[in-house]
Amino acid sequence: MKSYYVYILASKKDGVLYIGITNNLIRRVYYHKGRYKESFTQKYFIRRLVYFEQLNDPLSAIKREKQLKKWKRDWKIELIEKENPEWKDLYEEIKKY
């Protein structure tokens, strides 16, 4: 079964946030960490994976992404800190799998 991910990247703790969706989280975060093209994440140095959710179908993932994007910033920070209070970069952990 294919997995889909909604993820949040941050520039630093309490920094600029970016919410995205992908079917390959490792590849997508690797792309954000690189300097491949001019983009929002590159402009604001948003390279730290601080939160992600795994979903089973693309429509659920799209719905969740849109929901999170509409949330107030405080709610997003609370979501991140519930799972990742230190705002660690989770990329190294997910690369192992």
Chimera marker file (.cmm) of the C-alpha trace (Angstrom):
<marker_set name="trace">
<marker id="1" x="0.000" y="0.000" z="0.000" r="1" g="1" b="0" radius="0.5"/>
<marker id="2" x="1.320" y="3.431" z="-0.936" r="1" g="1" b="0" radius="0.5"/>
<marker id="3" x="1.833" y="6.029" z="1.787" r="1" g="1" b="0" radius="0.5"/>
<marker id="4" x="1.399" y="9.780" z="1.620" r="1" g="1" b="0" radius="0.5"/>
<marker id="5" x="2.861" y="12.309" z="4.005" r="1" g="1" b="0" radius="0.5"/>
<marker id="6" x="1.914" y="15.732" z="5.238" r="1" g="1" b="0" radius="0.5"/>
<marker id="7" x="4.970" y="17.409" z="6.679" r="1" g="1" b="0" radius="0.5"/>
<marker id="8" x="6.092" y="20.611" z="8.340" r="1" g="1" b="0" radius="0.5"/>
<marker id="9" x="9.524" y="22.113" z="7.800" r="1" g="1" b="0" radius="0.5"/>
<marker id="10" x="10.936" y="24.968" z="9.866" r="1" g="1" b="0" radius="0.5"/>
<marker id="11" x="13.832" y="27.367" z="9.522" r="1" g="1" b="0" radius="0.5"/>
<marker id="12" x="14.536" y="27.068" z="13.273" r="1" g="1" b="0" radius="0.5"/>
<marker id="13" x="12.608" y="26.711" z="16.517" r="1" g="1" b="0" radius="0.5"/>
<marker id="14" x="9.646" y="29.086" z="16.299" r="1" g="1" b="0" radius="0.5"/>
<marker id="15" x="10.884" y="30.161" z="12.862" r="1" g="1" b="0" radius="0.5"/>
<marker id="16" x="9.262" y="30.231" z="9.452" r="1" g="1" b="0" radius="0.5"/>
<marker id="17" x="7.070" y="27.184" z="8.745" r="1" g="1" b="0" radius="0.5"/>
<marker id="18" x="6.311" y="25.358" z="5.502" r="1" g="1" b="0" radius="0.5"/>
<marker id="19" x="3.622" y="22.693" z="5.107" r="1" g="1" b="0" radius="0.5"/>
<marker id="20" x="3.737" y="20.245" z="2.232" r="1" g="1" b="0" radius="0.5"/>
<marker id="21" x="2.564" y="16.873" z="0.953" r="1" g="1" b="0" radius="0.5"/>
<marker id="22" x="4.473" y="14.054" z="-0.739" r="1" g="1" b="0" radius="0.5"/>
<marker id="23" x="4.461" y="10.337" z="-1.439" r="1" g="1" b="0" radius="0.5"/>
<marker id="24" x="8.211" y="10.073" z="-0.759" r="1" g="1" b="0" radius="0.5"/>
<marker id="25" x="9.165" y="11.957" z="2.386" r="1" g="1" b="0" radius="0.5"/>
<marker id="26" x="12.892" y="11.227" z="2.294" r="1" g="1" b="0" radius="0.5"/>
<marker id="27" x="13.283" y="12.397" z="-1.297" r="1" g="1" b="0" radius="0.5"/>
<marker id="28" x="11.137" y="15.485" z="-0.759" r="1" g="1" b="0" radius="0.5"/>
<marker id="29" x="12.973" y="16.661" z="2.374" r="1" g="1" b="0" radius="0.5"/>
<marker id="30" x="16.299" y="15.981" z="0.652" r="1" g="1" b="0" radius="0.5"/>
<marker id="31" x="15.112" y="18.263" z="-2.146" r="1" g="1" b="0" radius="0.5"/>
<marker id="32" x="14.201" y="21.010" z="0.342" r="1" g="1" b="0" radius="0.5"/>
<marker id="33" x="17.583" y="20.686" z="2.059" r="1" g="1" b="0" radius="0.5"/>
<marker id="34" x="19.394" y="21.121" z="-1.248" r="1" g="1" b="0" radius="0.5"/>
<marker id="35" x="19.749" y="24.303" z="-3.181" r="1" g="1" b="0" radius="0.5"/>
<marker id="36" x="18.181" y="23.140" z="-6.408" r="1" g="1" b="0" radius="0.5"/>
<marker id="37" x="16.081" y="26.137" z="-7.376" r="1" g="1" b="0" radius="0.5"/>
<marker id="38" x="14.739" y="29.418" z="-6.129" r="1" g="1" b="0" radius="0.5"/>
<marker id="39" x="11.816" y="28.645" z="-3.842" r="1" g="1" b="0" radius="0.5"/>
<marker id="40" x="10.105" y="29.743" z="-0.647" r="1" g="1" b="0" radius="0.5"/>
<marker id="41" x="11.972" y="27.137" z="1.406" r="1" g="1" b="0" radius="0.5"/>
<marker id="42" x="15.315" y="28.188" z="-0.032" r="1" g="1" b="0" radius="0.5"/>
<marker id="43" x="14.645" y="31.900" z="0.399" r="1" g="1" b="0" radius="0.5"/>
<marker id="44" x="13.891" y="31.500" z="4.115" r="1" g="1" b="0" radius="0.5"/>
<marker id="45" x="16.361" y="28.655" z="4.835" r="1" g="1" b="0" radius="0.5"/>
<marker id="46" x="13.560" y="26.239" z="5.724" r="1" g="1" b="0" radius="0.5"/>
<marker id="47" x="15.320" y="22.885" z="5.897" r="1" g="1" b="0" radius="0.5"/>
<marker id="48" x="14.424" y="21.257" z="9.211" r="1" g="1" b="0" radius="0.5"/>
<marker id="49" x="11.776" y="18.505" z="9.169" r="1" g="1" b="0" radius="0.5"/>
<marker id="50" x="9.977" y="19.025" z="12.482" r="1" g="1" b="0" radius="0.5"/>
<marker id="51" x="6.712" y="17.129" z="11.983" r="1" g="1" b="0" radius="0.5"/>
<marker id="52" x="5.051" y="14.639" z="9.652" r="1" g="1" b="0" radius="0.5"/>
<marker id="53" x="1.978" y="12.456" z="9.410" r="1" g="1" b="0" radius="0.5"/>
<marker id="54" x="1.592" y="9.323" z="7.322" r="1" g="1" b="0" radius="0.5"/>
<marker id="55" x="-1.715" y="8.760" z="5.523" r="1" g="1" b="0" radius="0.5"/>
<marker id="56" x="-2.965" y="5.946" z="3.313" r="1" g="1" b="0" radius="0.5"/>
<marker id="57" x="-4.541" y="7.806" z="0.427" r="1" g="1" b="0" radius="0.5"/>
<marker id="58" x="-3.808" y="11.010" z="-1.477" r="1" g="1" b="0" radius="0.5"/>
<marker id="59" x="-7.199" y="12.632" z="-0.888" r="1" g="1" b="0" radius="0.5"/>
<marker id="60" x="-6.836" y="12.315" z="2.888" r="1" g="1" b="0" radius="0.5"/>
<marker id="61" x="-3.340" y="13.771" z="2.676" r="1" g="1" b="0" radius="0.5"/>
<marker id="62" x="-4.511" y="16.719" z="0.568" r="1" g="1" b="0" radius="0.5"/>
<marker id="63" x="-7.404" y="17.360" z="2.931" r="1" g="1" b="0" radius="0.5"/>
<marker id="64" x="-5.093" y="17.285" z="5.958" r="1" g="1" b="0" radius="0.5"/>
<marker id="65" x="-2.555" y="19.586" z="4.289" r="1" g="1" b="0" radius="0.5"/>
<marker id="66" x="-5.261" y="22.146" z="3.519" r="1" g="1" b="0" radius="0.5"/>
<marker id="67" x="-6.574" y="21.869" z="7.073" r="1" g="1" b="0" radius="0.5"/>
<marker id="68" x="-3.139" y="22.502" z="8.611" r="1" g="1" b="0" radius="0.5"/>
<marker id="69" x="-2.466" y="25.438" z="6.310" r="1" g="1" b="0" radius="0.5"/>
<marker id="70" x="-5.636" y="27.128" z="7.589" r="1" g="1" b="0" radius="0.5"/>
<marker id="71" x="-4.670" y="26.664" z="11.241" r="1" g="1" b="0" radius="0.5"/>
<marker id="72" x="-3.447" y="29.534" z="13.366" r="1" g="1" b="0" radius="0.5"/>
<marker id="73" x="0.307" y="29.585" z="13.882" r="1" g="1" b="0" radius="0.5"/>
<marker id="74" x="-0.100" y="28.809" z="17.602" r="1" g="1" b="0" radius="0.5"/>
<marker id="75" x="-1.976" y="25.615" z="16.776" r="1" g="1" b="0" radius="0.5"/>
<marker id="76" x="0.759" y="24.519" z="14.371" r="1" g="1" b="0" radius="0.5"/>
<marker id="77" x="3.440" y="25.158" z="16.982" r="1" g="1" b="0" radius="0.5"/>
<marker id="78" x="1.441" y="23.209" z="19.566" r="1" g="1" b="0" radius="0.5"/>
<marker id="79" x="1.137" y="20.281" z="17.124" r="1" g="1" b="0" radius="0.5"/>
<marker id="80" x="4.886" y="20.282" z="16.479" r="1" g="1" b="0" radius="0.5"/>
<marker id="81" x="5.821" y="20.555" z="20.144" r="1" g="1" b="0" radius="0.5"/>
<marker id="82" x="3.455" y="17.772" z="21.160" r="1" g="1" b="0" radius="0.5"/>
<marker id="83" x="5.479" y="15.302" z="19.054" r="1" g="1" b="0" radius="0.5"/>
<marker id="84" x="8.833" y="17.081" z="18.821" r="1" g="1" b="0" radius="0.5"/>
<marker id="85" x="9.285" y="19.500" z="21.769" r="1" g="1" b="0" radius="0.5"/>
<marker id="86" x="12.935" y="20.205" z="20.917" r="1" g="1" b="0" radius="0.5"/>
<marker id="87" x="12.200" y="20.897" z="17.245" r="1" g="1" b="0" radius="0.5"/>
<marker id="88" x="14.820" y="18.300" z="16.247" r="1" g="1" b="0" radius="0.5"/>
<marker id="89" x="15.395" y="17.694" z="12.558" r="1" g="1" b="0" radius="0.5"/>
<marker id="90" x="13.647" y="14.358" z="11.999" r="1" g="1" b="0" radius="0.5"/>
<marker id="91" x="15.276" y="13.830" z="8.602" r="1" g="1" b="0" radius="0.5"/>
<marker id="92" x="18.186" y="11.799" z="9.961" r="1" g="1" b="0" radius="0.5"/>
<marker id="93" x="15.755" y="9.503" z="11.773" r="1" g="1" b="0" radius="0.5"/>
<marker id="94" x="13.565" y="8.848" z="8.747" r="1" g="1" b="0" radius="0.5"/>
<marker id="95" x="16.592" y="8.256" z="6.482" r="1" g="1" b="0" radius="0.5"/>
<marker id="96" x="17.260" y="5.053" z="8.437" r="1" g="1" b="0" radius="0.5"/>
<marker id="97" x="14.053" y="3.462" z="7.115" r="1" g="1" b="0" radius="0.5"/>
<link id1="1" id2="2" r="1" g="1" b="0" radius="0.2"/>
<link id1="2" id2="3" r="1" g="1" b="0" radius="0.2"/>
<link id1="3" id2="4" r="1" g="1" b="0" radius="0.2"/>
<link id1="4" id2="5" r="1" g="1" b="0" radius="0.2"/>
<link id1="5" id2="6" r="1" g="1" b="0" radius="0.2"/>
<link id1="6" id2="7" r="1" g="1" b="0" radius="0.2"/>
<link id1="7" id2="8" r="1" g="1" b="0" radius="0.2"/>
<link id1="8" id2="9" r="1" g="1" b="0" radius="0.2"/>
<link id1="9" id2="10" r="1" g="1" b="0" radius="0.2"/>
<link id1="10" id2="11" r="1" g="1" b="0" radius="0.2"/>
<link id1="11" id2="12" r="1" g="1" b="0" radius="0.2"/>
<link id1="12" id2="13" r="1" g="1" b="0" radius="0.2"/>
<link id1="13" id2="14" r="1" g="1" b="0" radius="0.2"/>
<link id1="14" id2="15" r="1" g="1" b="0" radius="0.2"/>
<link id1="15" id2="16" r="1" g="1" b="0" radius="0.2"/>
<link id1="16" id2="17" r="1" g="1" b="0" radius="0.2"/>
<link id1="17" id2="18" r="1" g="1" b="0" radius="0.2"/>
<link id1="18" id2="19" r="1" g="1" b="0" radius="0.2"/>
<link id1="19" id2="20" r="1" g="1" b="0" radius="0.2"/>
<link id1="20" id2="21" r="1" g="1" b="0" radius="0.2"/>
<link id1="21" id2="22" r="1" g="1" b="0" radius="0.2"/>
<link id1="22" id2="23" r="1" g="1" b="0" radius="0.2"/>
<link id1="23" id2="24" r="1" g="1" b="0" radius="0.2"/>
<link id1="24" id2="25" r="1" g="1" b="0" radius="0.2"/>
<link id1="25" id2="26" r="1" g="1" b="0" radius="0.2"/>
<link id1="26" id2="27" r="1" g="1" b="0" radius="0.2"/>
<link id1="27" id2="28" r="1" g="1" b="0" radius="0.2"/>
<link id1="28" id2="29" r="1" g="1" b="0" radius="0.2"/>
<link id1="29" id2="30" r="1" g="1" b="0" radius="0.2"/>
<link id1="30" id2="31" r="1" g="1" b="0" radius="0.2"/>
<link id1="31" id2="32" r="1" g="1" b="0" radius="0.2"/>
<link id1="32" id2="33" r="1" g="1" b="0" radius="0.2"/>
<link id1="33" id2="34" r="1" g="1" b="0" radius="0.2"/>
<link id1="34" id2="35" r="1" g="1" b="0" radius="0.2"/>
<link id1="35" id2="36" r="1" g="1" b="0" radius="0.2"/>
<link id1="36" id2="37" r="1" g="1" b="0" radius="0.2"/>
<link id1="37" id2="38" r="1" g="1" b="0" radius="0.2"/>
<link id1="38" id2="39" r="1" g="1" b="0" radius="0.2"/>
<link id1="39" id2="40" r="1" g="1" b="0" radius="0.2"/>
<link id1="40" id2="41" r="1" g="1" b="0" radius="0.2"/>
<link id1="41" id2="42" r="1" g="1" b="0" radius="0.2"/>
<link id1="42" id2="43" r="1" g="1" b="0" radius="0.2"/>
<link id1="43" id2="44" r="1" g="1" b="0" radius="0.2"/>
<link id1="44" id2="45" r="1" g="1" b="0" radius="0.2"/>
<link id1="45" id2="46" r="1" g="1" b="0" radius="0.2"/>
<link id1="46" id2="47" r="1" g="1" b="0" radius="0.2"/>
<link id1="47" id2="48" r="1" g="1" b="0" radius="0.2"/>
<link id1="48" id2="49" r="1" g="1" b="0" radius="0.2"/>
<link id1="49" id2="50" r="1" g="1" b="0" radius="0.2"/>
<link id1="50" id2="51" r="1" g="1" b="0" radius="0.2"/>
<link id1="51" id2="52" r="1" g="1" b="0" radius="0.2"/>
<link id1="52" id2="53" r="1" g="1" b="0" radius="0.2"/>
<link id1="53" id2="54" r="1" g="1" b="0" radius="0.2"/>
<link id1="54" id2="55" r="1" g="1" b="0" radius="0.2"/>
<link id1="55" id2="56" r="1" g="1" b="0" radius="0.2"/>
<link id1="56" id2="57" r="1" g="1" b="0" radius="0.2"/>
<link id1="57" id2="58" r="1" g="1" b="0" radius="0.2"/>
<link id1="58" id2="59" r="1" g="1" b="0" radius="0.2"/>
<link id1="59" id2="60" r="1" g="1" b="0" radius="0.2"/>
<link id1="60" id2="61" r="1" g="1" b="0" radius="0.2"/>
<link id1="61" id2="62" r="1" g="1" b="0" radius="0.2"/>
<link id1="62" id2="63" r="1" g="1" b="0" radius="0.2"/>
<link id1="63" id2="64" r="1" g="1" b="0" radius="0.2"/>
<link id1="64" id2="65" r="1" g="1" b="0" radius="0.2"/>
<link id1="65" id2="66" r="1" g="1" b="0" radius="0.2"/>
<link id1="66" id2="67" r="1" g="1" b="0" radius="0.2"/>
<link id1="67" id2="68" r="1" g="1" b="0" radius="0.2"/>
<link id1="68" id2="69" r="1" g="1" b="0" radius="0.2"/>
<link id1="69" id2="70" r="1" g="1" b="0" radius="0.2"/>
<link id1="70" id2="71" r="1" g="1" b="0" radius="0.2"/>
<link id1="71" id2="72" r="1" g="1" b="0" radius="0.2"/>
<link id1="72" id2="73" r="1" g="1" b="0" radius="0.2"/>
<link id1="73" id2="74" r="1" g="1" b="0" radius="0.2"/>
<link id1="74" id2="75" r="1" g="1" b="0" radius="0.2"/>
<link id1="75" id2="76" r="1" g="1" b="0" radius="0.2"/>
<link id1="76" id2="77" r="1" g="1" b="0" radius="0.2"/>
<link id1="77" id2="78" r="1" g="1" b="0" radius="0.2"/>
<link id1="78" id2="79" r="1" g="1" b="0" radius="0.2"/>
<link id1="79" id2="80" r="1" g="1" b="0" radius="0.2"/>
<link id1="80" id2="81" r="1" g="1" b="0" radius="0.2"/>
<link id1="81" id2="82" r="1" g="1" b="0" radius="0.2"/>
<link id1="82" id2="83" r="1" g="1" b="0" radius="0.2"/>
<link id1="83" id2="84" r="1" g="1" b="0" radius="0.2"/>
<link id1="84" id2="85" r="1" g="1" b="0" radius="0.2"/>
<link id1="85" id2="86" r="1" g="1" b="0" radius="0.2"/>
<link id1="86" id2="87" r="1" g="1" b="0" radius="0.2"/>
<link id1="87" id2="88" r="1" g="1" b="0" radius="0.2"/>
<link id1="88" id2="89" r="1" g="1" b="0" radius="0.2"/>
<link id1="89" id2="90" r="1" g="1" b="0" radius="0.2"/>
<link id1="90" id2="91" r="1" g="1" b="0" radius="0.2"/>
<link id1="91" id2="92" r="1" g="1" b="0" radius="0.2"/>
<link id1="92" id2="93" r="1" g="1" b="0" radius="0.2"/>
<link id1="93" id2="94" r="1" g="1" b="0" radius="0.2"/>
<link id1="94" id2="95" r="1" g="1" b="0" radius="0.2"/>
<link id1="95" id2="96" r="1" g="1" b="0" radius="0.2"/>
<link id1="96" id2="97" r="1" g="1" b="0" radius="0.2"/>
</marker_set>
